Amino acid sequence: MLVVGVETMTHASTTEMTTALNCAMDNEYDGMSGLTFPGLFGLAWRAHAQQYGTTREDIAAVVIKNKAHGLKNPLAQMGADLSLEQVCASAMIADPLQLFDCCPPSDGAAAVVVCAKELLAQPNQPRIRVMASVQTSGSARIAQHPDLCSFDATVSAAQQAYKQSGVLAADIDLVELHDCFSIAEIIDSEDLGLVPRGEGGRWASQGRTGMQGDIVINPSGGLLAKGHPVGATGVGQIVEVVLQLRAEHANQVAGATIGMTHNLGGTGVACTVHILGREA
């Protein structure tokens, strides 16, 4: 089976892209209020800060990390060597989200081939097994979320994926997750059970989600450094993890044998989680 994802976005204006992306929001209720996705995640940031004490410095650490990872990935077009001061001085988008907290639009395409292991043309090449593949649904409206610091669809997908694969969160070596905004990476990492609830920001600022950390998050640079070509992002995440498990990635996680991908759509209305493993 051949799976292809593709998207072109850079030909459109910011207004056109915002209008198109907002089609993934419940426009009868949330959209009519004037809320956009930066606005939603700005609210989530404020809620997380209020509940857990997450700081501007904590969230900037996600940006600095992912942009630095992107410099080592030839597929990432928006990698950068940023300082805390540069992140904090960037333009305000939806208070408190600033420019560098937001993933840029991008053009991109990715493809994967899924087959029975008996059909592999190169039997000596490391086999990457699909250990879990889960898709879940969540609330379509923001008001239906009991807590903006968590998305039920992600929590459910992660729990099902761990059960399906037979592995624990502690067994995951790396994850490519949906960092559409810097605060999203923090919330996602907690919802996936990779980081204790409320500790995502502090783990980032302490380097525990970097290349030498407890769990490596977005070694590709994530959406913040690769951009977010919406229709290609999910397949692109799988390609990045497969390269890691084959030990062929430009920003290689040492000894990686189990990887995860996470993709979230709309206001948490749809979530897909995969767990992939390297076979000897």
Buried (B, 14 or more C-beta within 10 A) or exposed (E): EEEEBEBBBEEEEEEEBBEEBBEBBBEEBBBEEEBBBBBBBBBBBBBBBEEBEBEBBBBBBBBBBBBBBBBBBEBBBBBBEBEBEBBEEBEEBBEBBBEBBBBBBBBBBBBBEEEEEEEEEEEEEBBBBBBBBBBBBBBBBBEBBEEBBBBBBBBBBBBBBBEBBEBEBEBBBBBBBBBBBBBBBBBBBBBBBBBEEBBBBBBBBBEBBBBEBBBBBBBBBBBBBBBBBBBBBBBBBBBBBBBBBBBEBBBBBEEBBBBBBBBBBBBBBBBBBBBBBBEE
